[in-house]
């Protein structure tokens, strides 16, 4: 029995999720099977180590479920090796950096204002403190400036280049990043956290043919449990990566989450998932078009993914105010910085919108078109 103090909060959050329009791009609704596994008996077992090399007895079925997760994810993404133990995308990135760099080495990643993630070398984070962090950005049109990245890399000679973003709506040219990495002798780490579901459905380019290592979360567009993963093809990196997870940066793996990861990898191979992702992108495109046609600027003029970035830099309302106003009207988004943002990181001049969660609920292009019009009215009010 769940104690009443806990259940009261659980019931309120359930009601909130049921009655709120969820447009935060990093959120989604996992299947009941995934959630059941998150609360399964796998949570009771400690299993430090890896299949066949555990530090605890009684891990026969822990080995089987982790082996299954590895088998399914490598099949899904057509790669050779995988580590499914990272507790999050940040944990995955942290471990990969430790495997590929020494403290003080240079890391080159996208800056926050251009759509980068905190774990790509942002100054307040571990990656920005342990390593010498250099950043790249986007052009005035919001698109990645590959020529400038090449020049920055030639000057600073990074040990690792991070490709990937937290708020970039367009397709990333992984091959261009590979060329730049080869030019300066850097390792290429591709963070596909936001695009992992799109890549699984073959609706977005895969970084696997170009990256030395790929990291990701398992929720967001992949629609699995909260967690992370690492993928790679070079066997020479296996020992470094695995030891950087355990014992390097984590202790016992969350076996209930690994079981749920196995489930979501299997779900992502179903035709229904591929159809879902096509709808996610179609819904994002129609929303972006509606915003643009009604005078609400969209960074890059549109989207190739589930992400839409609204530019409020010339608007009286800030990103924070816009997100608060929308929440008051039953719609959740998140404030987001924009390139050359005139406002600070607390206020911001943009909002980030994602279509993955509401597409899971079954909504179509007409519904998203009407929603976009409603958002415009709210923001102009």
GUZA-972470 format. One record per residue: x, y, z of N, C-alpha, C in turn. Coordinates in steps of 0.2 Angstrom, whole numbers, padded with zeros to 4 digits, always signed. Atoms other than C-alpha are relative to their C-alpha. Layout:
XYZXYZXYZ;...
! end
This chain:
+0004-0006+0000+0000+0000+0000+0004+0006+0000;-0003-0006+0000+0006+0017-0004-0003+0005+0005;+0002-0005-0006+0006+0029+0011-0004+0006-0003;+0004-0005+0003-0007+0042+0009+0003+0007-0001;-0004-0007+0002+0005+0057+0010+0004-0001-0007;-0003+0000+0007+0014+0050-0005-0005-0001-0005;+0005+0001+0005-0001+0044-0014-0004+0007-0002;+0003-0007+0002-0009+0062-0013+0004+0004-0005;-0004-0003+0005+0006+0069-0022+0000-0003-0007;+0000+0004+0007+0006+0055-0035-0006+0001-0004;+0006-0001+0004-0012+0057-0039-0001+0007-0003;+0000-0007+0003-0010+0076-0041+0004+0001-0006;-0005+0000+0006+0005+0073-0053-0003-0003-0006;+0003+0004+0006-0005+0060-0063-0006+0005-0003;+0006-0005+0002-0020+0073-0064+0004+0005-0004;-0004-0005+0004-0007+0086-0070+0002-0002-0007;-0002+0003+0006+0000+0075-0083-0006-0001-0005;+0005+0001+0004-0017+0070-0089-0004+0006-0003;+0004-0006+0002-0024+0088-0090+0004+0005-0003;-0005-0005+0002-0009+0097-0096+0002-0001-0007;-0003+0001+0006-0003+0100-0114+0008+0000+0001;-0007+0001-0001+0015+0093-0113+0004+0002-0006;-0004-0002+0006+0027+0102-0125+0007+0001+0001;-0007+0000-0002+0043+0101-0116+0004-0005-0004;-0003+0005+0006+0055+0093-0130+0003-0006+0003;-0004+0006-0003+0064+0082-0118-0004-0005+0004;+0004+0004-0004+0049+0074-0110-0005-0004-0005;+0004+0004+0004+0038+0060-0116-0004-0004+0005;+0004+0004-0004+0025+0047-0110+0002-0007-0001;-0002+0007+0000+0033+0029-0107-0006-0004+0000;+0005+0005+0000+0023+0014-0111-0002-0003+0007;+0002+0003-0007+0014+0005-0096+0005-0006+0001;-0005+0006-0001+0026-0010-0099+0007+0003+0003;-0006-0003-0002+0041+0002-0097-0001+0002+0007;+0001-0002-0007+0034+0009-0081-0001-0006+0005;+0000+0006-0004+0030-0008-0074+0006-0003+0001;-0007+0002-0002+0048-0013-0076+0004+0004+0004;-0004-0004-0004+0054+0002-0068-0002-0001+0008;+0002+0002-0006+0044-0004-0053+0000-0007+0002;+0000+0007-0001+0048-0022-0054+0005-0003+0005;-0005+0003-0005+0058-0034-0043+0007+0001-0002;-0007-0001+0002+0074-0030-0053+0003+0006+0004;-0003-0005-0005+0075-0015-0041+0003-0002+0006;-0002+0003-0006+0079-0026-0027+0007-0003+0000;-0006+0004+0001+0095-0033-0034+0006+0005-0001;-0006-0003+0002+0113-0026-0033+0004-0004-0005;-0003+0004+0005+0123-0031-0048+0006+0004-0002;-0006-0004+0002+0140-0021-0048+0004-0004-0004;-0004+0004+0005+0151-0026-0063-0004+0000-0006;+0004+0001+0006+0145-0032-0079-0002-0008-0001;+0002+0007+0001+0137-0049-0086+0006-0004+0000;-0005+0005+0000+0148-0063-0081+0006+0002+0005;-0005-0003-0004+0159-0052-0070-0003+0004+0006;+0004-0004-0005+0148-0047-0055+0004+0000+0006;-0003+0000-0006+0154-0043-0038-0005-0002+0006;+0005+0003-0005+0138-0050-0030-0002-0007-0003;+0003+0007+0002+0131-0068-0031-0008+0002-0002;+0007+0000+0001+0113-0071-0037-0002+0004-0006;+0001-0005+0005+0115-0061-0053-0002-0004-0007;+0001+0004+0007+0110-0075-0066-0005+0004-0004;+0005-0003+0004+0095-0065-0071+0001+0007-0002;-0002-0007+0002+0103-0048-0070+0004+0000-0006;-0005+0000+0006+0116-0054-0083-0005-0001-0006;+0004+0001+0006+0102-0060-0094-0004+0006-0002;+0004-0006+0002+0092-0044-0094+0005+0005-0003;-0004-0005+0003+0107-0033-0097+0003-0003-0006;-0002+0003+0007+0113-0045-0111-0005+0001-0005;+0005-0001+0004+0096-0043-0118+0000+0007-0003;+0000-0007+0001+0096-0024-0117+0006+0002-0005;-0006-0001+0005+0114-0024-0126-0002-0003-0007;+0001+0003+0006+0108-0036-0139-0005+0005-0004;+0006-0004+0003+0092-0025-0143+0002+0006-0002;-0003-0007+0002+0101-0008-0143+0005+0000-0006;-0005+0001+0005+0115-0014-0154-0003-0002-0007;+0004+0001+0006+0102-0021-0166-0003+0006-0003;+0004-0006+0002+0092-0005-0166+0004+0005-0003;-0004-0005+0003+0106+0006-0170+0006-0002-0004;-0005+0003+0005+0117-0006-0180+0007+0002+0002;-0007-0001-0003+0132-0004-0169+0003-0007+0003;-0003+0006-0002+0144-0017-0162+0000+0000+0008;-0001+0000-0008+0146-0012-0143-0005+0005+0003;+0004-0004-0004+0135-0004-0130+0001-0001+0007;+0000+0000-0007+0135+0001-0112-0007+0003+0002;+0007-0002-0001+0117+0002-0105-0001+0002+0008;+0000-0001-0007+0122+0006-0087-0001+0007+0002;+0000-0007-0002+0123+0025-0087-0007+0002+0003;+0006-0002-0003+0110+0033-0075-0003+0005-0004;+0002-0006+0004+0108+0048-0087+0004+0001-0006;-0004-0002+0005+0114+0056-0102+0006+0004+0002;-0006-0003-0003+0126+0067-0092+0005-0005+0003;-0005+0006-0002+0133+0051-0084+0003-0003-0005;-0003+0003+0006+0136+0044-0101+0005+0005-0002;-0005-0005+0003+0145+0060-0107+0006+0000+0005;-0005+0000-0005+0155+0061-0091+0005-0006+0000;-0004+0006+0000+0161+0043-0092+0004+0000-0007;-0004+0000+0007+0166+0045-0111+0005+0005+0001;-0006-0005-0001+0176+0061-0107+0005-0003+0004;-0005+0003-0005+0185+0052-0093+0004-0006-0004;-0003+0006+0003+0188+0037-0105+0005+0003-0006;-0004-0002+0006+0195+0048-0119+0005+0006+0001;-0004-0006-0002+0203+0063-0110+0004-0001+0007;-0003-0001-0006+0214+0068-0096-0002+0007+0003;+0001-0007-0003+0211+0083-0084+0004+0005-0004;-0004-0005+0003+0216+0099-0093+0000-0001-0008;+0001+0001+0008+0213+0092-0111-0005+0005-0002;+0005-0005+0003+0203+0103-0123-0006-0004-0003;+0006+0003+0003+0185+0099-0127-0004+0006-0003;+0004-0005+0004+0175+0108-0140-0007-0002-0001;+0008+0002+0000+0156+0108-0139-0004+0006-0002;+0005-0006+0002+0141+0119-0144-0001+0004+0006;+0002-0004-0006+0138+0134-0132-0007+0000+0001;+0007+0000-0003+0122+0135-0122-0005+0004-0005;+0005-0005+0003+0115+0150-0131-0002-0002-0008;+0001+0002+0007+0117+0141-0148-0004-0007+0000;+0003+0006+0000+0108+0126-0142+0003-0006+0003;-0004+0005-0003+0121+0116-0133-0002-0003+0006;+0003+0002-0007+0119+0106-0117+0006+0001+0005;-0004-0001-0006+0127+0109-0100+0006-0005+0000;-0005+0005-0001+0137+0093-0101+0005+0000-0006;-0005+0000+0005+0146+0098-0117+0006+0005+0001;-0006-0004-0002+0159+0109-0108-0003+0007+0003;+0002-0006-0003+0148+0123-0100+0004+0001+0006;-0005-0001-0006+0159+0132-0087-0003-0002+0007;+0002+0001-0007+0148+0129-0072+0000-0008+0002;+0001+0007+0000+0148+0110-0075+0007-0004+0001;-0006+0004+0000+0161+0096-0072+0004+0000-0006;-0003+0000+0006+0165+0095-0090+0003+0007-0002;-0003-0007+0001+0169+0114-0090+0005+0001+0005;-0004-0001-0005+0179+0113-0074+0006-0005-0001;-0006+0005+0000+0190+0097-0077+0004+0001-0006;-0004-0001+0006+0194+0101-0095+0000+0007-0002;+0000-0007+0003+0198+0116-0105-0005+0000-0005;+0006+0000+0004+0182+0120-0113+0000+0006-0005;+0000-0005+0005+0181+0129-0130-0007-0001-0003;+0006+0001+0002+0164+0132-0138-0001+0003-0007;+0001-0002+0007+0157+0134-0156-0008+0002+0000;+0007-0003+0000+0140+0142-0161-0003-0001-0007;+0004+0000+0006+0128+0145-0175+0001+0007-0004;+0001-0006+0004+0126+0158-0189-0006+0004+0002;+0005-0004-0001+0114+0172-0189-0007-0003-0001;+0006+0003+0002+0101+0161-0197-0002-0006+0005;+0001+0006-0005+0103+0148-0182+0003-0006-0002;-0003+0006+0002+0112+0135-0192+0007-0001+0002;-0007+0001-0003+0128+0127-0186+0005+0002-0006;-0005-0003+0004+0143+0136-0193+0006-0005-0001;-0005+0005+0000+0154+0121-0199+0007+0003-0002;-0006-0004+0002+0167+0133-0207+0003+0003+0006;-0003-0003-0006+0170+0142-0191+0002-0005+0005;-0002+0005-0004+0170+0126-0181+0007-0003-0002;-0006+0002+0003+0184+0120-0193+0006+0005+0002;-0005-0005-0002+0194+0136-0189+0002+0000+0007;-0001+0000-0007+0191+0135-0170+0004-0006+0002;-0003+0006-0002+0197+0117-0170+0007+0000-0002;-0007-0001+0002+0213+0121-0180+0004+0004+0004;-0004-0004-0004+0218+0134-0168+0001-0003+0007;+0000+0002-0007+0214+0125-0151+0002-0008+0000;-0002+0007+0001+0217+0107-0157-0003-0004+0006;+0003+0003-0006+0204+0099-0145+0001-0008+0000;-0001+0007+0000+0206+0081-0139-0007-0003-0002;+0007+0003+0001+0187+0078-0140-0004+0006-0003;+0005-0005+0002+0174+0087-0151-0007-0003+0001;+0007+0002-0001+0156+0085-0146-0005+0003-0005;+0005-0002+0005+0143+0085-0159-0007-0002+0003;+0007+0001-0003+0124+0086-0154-0002+0006+0004;+0003-0006-0003+0113+0098-0145-0006-0002+0004;+0006+0000-0004+0099+0101-0133-0006+0004-0003;+0005-0004+0003+0090+0114-0143+0002+0002-0007;-0002-0001+0007+0094+0112-0162-0005-0003-0004;+0006+0003+0003+0079+0109-0173+0002-0004-0007;-0001+0003+0007+0088+0104-0189+0005-0006+0000;-0004+0006+0000+0098+0089-0195+0007+0003+0001;-0007-0001-0001+0116+0089-0189+0004-0004-0005;-0005+0003+0005+0130+0085-0202+0005-0003+0003;-0005+0003-0003+0139+0072-0193+0006-0001-0004;-0005+0001+0005+0150+0069-0208+0005+0006+0000;-0005-0006+0000+0157+0087-0207+0004+0000+0006;-0004+0000-0006+0161+0085-0189+0005-0006+0000;-0005+0005+0001+0170+0069-0193+0006+0002-0004;-0005-0003+0004+0180+0078-0206+0005+0005+0004;-0004-0005-0005+0185+0092-0193+0004-0004+0005;-0003+0004-0005+0189+0079-0180+0007-0004-0003;-0006+0003+0003+0201+0070-0192+0005+0005-0002;-0005-0005+0002+0209+0086-0197+0005+0002+0006;-0004-0003-0006+0215+0090-0179+0002-0006+0004;-0001+0006-0004+0216+0072-0173-0004-0001+0006;+0004+0000-0006+0202+0073-0161-0005-0006+0000;+0005+0005+0000+0190+0060-0155-0007+0003-0001;+0006-0003+0001+0172+0063-0160-0005-0003+0004;+0006+0002-0005+0158+0061-0147-0006+0003-0003;+0007-0003+0002+0140+0063-0154-0005-0002+0005;+0005+0000-0005+0127+0066-0141-0007+0000-0004;+0007+0001+0004+0110+0060-0150-0006+0000+0005;+0005+0000-0005+0100+0062-0134-0007+0002-0003;+0007-0002+0002+0086+0072-0142-0002-0004-0006;+0002+0003+0007+0086+0063-0159+0000-0008+0000;-0001+0007+0000+0088+0045-0153-0006-0004-0003;+0006+0003+0003+0070+0040-0157-0001+0001-0007;+0000-0002+0008+0071+0049-0174+0005-0005-0003;-0005+0004+0004+0087+0040-0178-0002-0008+0000;+0002+0007+0000+0080+0023-0172-0005-0002-0005;+0005+0001+0005+0066+0025-0184+0002+0002-0007;-0004-0002+0006+0078+0031-0198-0003+0006-0003;+0003-0006+0002+0070+0048-0199+0004+0006+0001;-0006-0005-0002+0086+0057-0194+0006-0003-0001;-0007+0003+0001+0104+0054-0199+0003-0003+0006;-0003+0003-0006+0113+0042-0188+0007+0002+0000;-0007-0002-0001+0130+0047-0181+0004-0006+0001;-0004+0006-0001+0136+0029-0179+0005-0001-0005;-0005+0001+0005+0145+0028-0196+0006+0005+0001;-0005-0005+0000+0155+0044-0191+0003+0001+0007;-0002-0002-0007+0157+0045-0172+0005-0005+0003;-0004+0005-0004+0170+0037-0161-0004-0003+0005;+0005+0002-0006+0157+0036-0147-0006+0004-0001;+0006-0003+0000+0139+0040-0147-0003-0001+0007;+0003+0000-0006+0130+0045-0131-0008+0002-0001;+0007-0001+0001+0111+0046-0128-0003-0001+0007;+0005+0001-0005+0097+0047-0115-0004-0006-0003;+0004+0005+0002+0084+0033-0116-0008+0002+0000;+0007-0003+0000+0068+0044-0113+0000+0005-0006;+0001-0005+0006+0064+0059-0124-0003-0003-0006;+0003+0003+0006+0060+0053-0142+0000-0007+0000;+0000+0008+0000+0065+0035-0138-0006-0003+0004;+0006+0001-0003+0051+0035-0126+0001-0006+0005;-0001+0005-0005+0059+0024-0113+0001+0002+0007;-0001-0003-0006+0064+0026-0095+0005+0005+0001;-0006-0005-0001+0075+0040-0088+0006-0004+0001;-0006+0003-0001+0092+0034-0091+0005+0002-0006;-0004-0001+0006+0107+0034-0103+0003-0006-0003;-0004+0005+0003+0118+0024-0114+0005+0002-0004;-0006-0001+0004+0134+0023-0124+0001-0005-0005;-0001+0004+0006+0137+0016-0141+0006+0001-0004;-0007-0001+0004+0153+0013-0151+0001-0007-0004;-0002+0006+0004+0161+0001-0164+0007-0002+0000;-0007+0002-0001+0179+0001-0160+0001-0004+0006;-0002+0004-0005+0184-0013-0149+0005+0002+0005;-0005-0003-0004+0199-0004-0143-0002+0005+0006;+0003-0005-0005+0188+0008-0133-0004-0004+0005;+0004+0003-0005+0178-0005-0124+0002+0000+0007;-0002+0000-0007+0188-0007-0109+0000+0007+0004;+0000-0007-0002+0191+0012-0107-0007+0002+0002;+0007-0002-0001+0172+0015-0108-0003-0003+0005;+0003+0004-0006+0166+0001-0097+0003+0002+0007;-0003-0002-0006+0178+0005-0084-0001+0007+0003;+0002-0007-0002+0174+0023-0084-0007+0001+0003;+0007+0000-0003+0156+0019-0080+0001-0004+0007;-0001+0003-0006+0160+0006-0067+0007-0003+0000;+0001-0003-0006+0170+0008-0056+0001+0008-0001;-0003-0007+0000+0175+0025-0063-0005+0006+0002;+0005-0006-0002+0159+0036-0061-0006-0003+0003;+0006+0003-0003+0145+0024-0055+0002-0006+0004;+0000+0006-0003+0142+0010-0043-0004-0005-0003;+0004+0005+0003+0129-0003-0045-0005+0003-0005;+0005-0002+0005+0118-0002-0060-0007+0000+0002;+0007+0001-0002+0099+0001-0059-0003-0005-0004;+0002+0006+0004+0094-0016-0065-0008+0001-0002;+0007-0001+0002+0075-0011-0065+0000+0005-0006;+0000-0004+0006+0079+0003-0077+0003-0003-0006;-0003+0004+0006+0090-0008-0088-0005-0004-0003;+0006+0004+0002+0075-0020-0089-0005+0004-0004;+0005-0005+0004+0064-0005-0095+0004+0002-0006;-0004-0002+0006+0078+0000-0107-0001-0006-0005;+0001+0005+0005+0077-0017-0115-0007+0000-0003;+0007-0001+0003+0058-0015-0117+0000+0005-0005;+0001-0006+0005+0059+0002-0125+0004-0001-0006;-0004+0001+0006+0073-0004-0137-0004-0005-0005;+0004+0004+0003+0061-0018-0142-0006+0003-0003;+0006-0004+0003+0046-0006-0144+0002+0004-0006;-0002-0004+0005+0057+0005-0155+0001-0003-0006;-0001+0004+0007+0059-0009-0168-0006-0002-0003;+0007+0001+0002+0040-0010-0170-0002+0005-0006;+0002-0004+0006+0032-0003-0186-0004+0006+0003;+0004-0005-0003+0020+0007-0174+0005+0006+0002;-0004-0005-0002+0035+0016-0167+0003+0005-0006;-0003-0004+0006+0042+0021-0184-0006+0005-0003;+0006-0005+0002+0024+0028-0189+0000+0005+0005;+0001-0005-0005+0024+0037-0172+0005+0006-0001;-0006-0005+0001+0041+0046-0176-0002+0004-0006;+0002-0004+0006+0035+0051-0193-0005+0005+0002;+0005-0005-0002+0020+0059-0185+0003+0005+0005;-0004-0005-0004+0031+0068-0172+0003+0005-0004;-0004-0005+0004+0041+0076-0186-0005+0004-0004;+0006-0003+0003+0025+0080-0196-0003+0005+0004;+0003-0005-0005+0017+0088-0181+0004+0006+0001;-0004-0006-0001+0032+0099-0178+0001+0004-0005;+0000-0005+0006+0033+0105-0195-0006+0004-0001;+0006-0004+0001+0015+0110-0196-0001+0005+0005;+0000-0005-0006+0017+0119-0179+0004+0006-0002;-0004-0005+0002+0032+0128-0185-0002+0005-0006;+0003-0003+0005+0024+0133-0201-0006+0005+0002;+0005-0004-0003+0009+0140-0192+0002+0006+0004;-0004-0005-0004+0020+0150-0180+0002+0005-0005;-0003-0005+0005+0029+0158-0195-0005+0004-0004;+0006-0003+0004+0013+0161-0205-0004+0005+0004;+0004-0004-0005+0006+0170-0190+0004+0005+0004;-0005-0006-0003+0021+0182-0186+0004-0002+0006;-0004+0002-0006+0029+0172-0172+0006-0004-0003;-0006+0003+0003+0047+0169-0178+0003-0006+0003;-0002+0006-0002+0054+0152-0178+0008+0000-0002;-0007+0000+0002+0073+0150-0177+0001-0005-0005;-0001+0003+0006+0080+0143-0193-0006-0001-0005;+0006+0000+0005+0063+0145-0201-0004-0006+0000;+0004+0006+0000+0057+0128-0197+0003-0006+0004;-0003+0005-0003+0062+0111-0191+0001-0007-0004;+0000+0006+0003+0068+0094-0196-0001-0006+0005;+0000+0005-0006+0065+0085-0179-0007+0002+0004;+0006-0001-0004+0053+0086-0165+0000+0007+0004;-0001-0006-0003+0060+0103-0159-0002+0006-0004;+0001-0006+0002+0054+0120-0162+0002+0006+0005;-0003-0006-0004+0063+0136-0156-0004+0006-0002;+0004-0007+0001+0052+0152-0154+0005+0005+0002;-0005-0006-0002+0063+0168-0155-0005+0006+0002;+0003-0005-0003+0056+0181-0144+0005+0006+0002;-0005-0005-0002+0071+0192-0144-0002+0007-0002;+0003-0006+0002+0061+0206-0153-0007+0001+0003;+0007+0000-0003+0046+0203-0142+0001+0003+0007;-0001-0003-0006+0042+0212-0126+0000-0005+0006;+0000+0005-0005+0039+0196-0117+0006-0005-0001;-0006+0005+0000+0054+0185-0112-0002-0007+0000;+0001+0007+0000+0056+0167-0113-0003-0003+0007;+0003+0002-0007+0052+0165-0094-0007+0002+0000;+0007-0002+0000+0037+0175-0095-0005-0003-0005;+0004+0004+0004+0031+0166-0110-0002-0007+0002;+0001+0007-0003+0033+0149-0102-0005+0000+0006;+0005-0001-0006+0024+0155-0086-0007+0001-0003;+0006-0001+0002+0010+0162-0096-0004-0006-0003;+0002+0006+0003+0008+0146-0106-0002-0005+0005;+0002+0004-0005+0008+0136-0090-0006+0002+0004;+0006-0002-0003-0006+0146-0083-0006-0002-0004;+0005+0002+0005-0016+0141-0098+0000-0007-0002;+0000+0007+0001-0012+0123-0096+0005-0003-0005;-0005+0003+0005+0003+0121-0108+0007+0001+0003;-0007+0000-0003+0020+0117-0102+0005+0000-0006;-0006+0000+0004+0036+0122-0112+0005+0002+0004;-0006-0003-0005+0053+0128-0106+0003+0006-0004;-0003-0006+0002+0061+0145-0108+0007-0003-0003;-0006+0002+0003+0077+0144-0119+0003+0006-0003;-0004-0005+0003+0091+0155-0124+0000+0000-0008;+0000+0000+0007+0093+0160-0142+0007+0003-0002;-0007-0003+0002+0109+0165-0152+0000+0008+0001;-0001-0008-0001+0115+0183-0147-0006+0002+0004;+0005-0002-0004+0102+0183-0134+0001+0006+0004;-0001-0007-0004+0099+0201-0127-0002-0001+0007;+0002+0001-0007+0092+0194-0111+0005-0005+0003;-0004+0005-0004+0101+0184-0097-0003-0007+0000;+0002+0007+0000+0100+0165-0094-0006-0001+0004;+0006+0001-0004+0086+0168-0081-0006+0002-0004;+0005-0002+0004+0075+0177-0093-0001-0003-0006;-0001+0003+0007+0080+0171-0110-0005+0004-0005;+0004-0003+0006+0073+0176-0127-0003-0005-0004;+0003+0005+0005+0065+0160-0133-0003-0005+0005;+0003+0006-0003+0055+0145-0129+0001-0006-0004;-0001+0006+0004+0058+0127-0134-0006-0004+0000;+0006+0004+0001+0043+0117-0140+0002-0007-0003;-0001+0007+0003+0043+0098-0143-0007-0003-0001;+0007+0003+0002+0029+0087-0151+0000-0007+0002;-0001+0007-0001+0035+0070-0145-0006-0003+0005;+0004+0002-0005+0024+0069-0129-0007+0000-0003;+0007-0001+0003+0007+0075-0137-0001-0005-0006;+0001+0005+0005+0010+0064-0152-0001-0007+0003;+0001+0007-0004+0011+0049-0140-0007+0000+0002;+0007+0000-0001-0006+0054-0135-0005-0001-0006;+0004+0001+0006-0012+0052-0153-0002+0006-0004;+0002-0006+0003-0014+0070-0158+0003+0001-0007;-0002+0000+0007-0013+0074-0177+0002+0007-0002;-0002-0007+0003-0008+0089-0188-0005+0005+0001;+0005-0005-0001-0024+0097-0187-0001+0003+0008;+0000-0002-0007-0024+0097-0168+0006+0004+0002;-0006-0004-0002-0006+0104-0167-0001+0007-0004;+0001-0006+0004-0011+0117-0180-0004+0005+0005;+0005-0004-0005-0025+0123-0168+0004+0002+0006;-0004-0002-0006-0013+0122-0153+0004+0006-0002;-0004-0005+0002-0001+0133-0162-0003+0007+0000;+0004-0006+0000-0014+0146-0165-0002+0002+0007;+0001-0002-0007-0019+0145-0147+0006+0003+0004;-0006-0003-0003-0001+0148-0141+0001+0007-0002;-0001-0007+0002+0000+0163-0152-0005+0005+0003;+0005-0005-0003-0016+0171-0145+0002+0001+0008;-0002+0000-0007-0009+0167-0127+0006+0005+0001;-0006-0004-0001+0008+0175-0130-0002+0007-0002;+0002-0007+0002+0000+0190-0139-0005+0004+0005;+0005-0002-0004-0012+0192-0125+0003+0005+0006;
! end
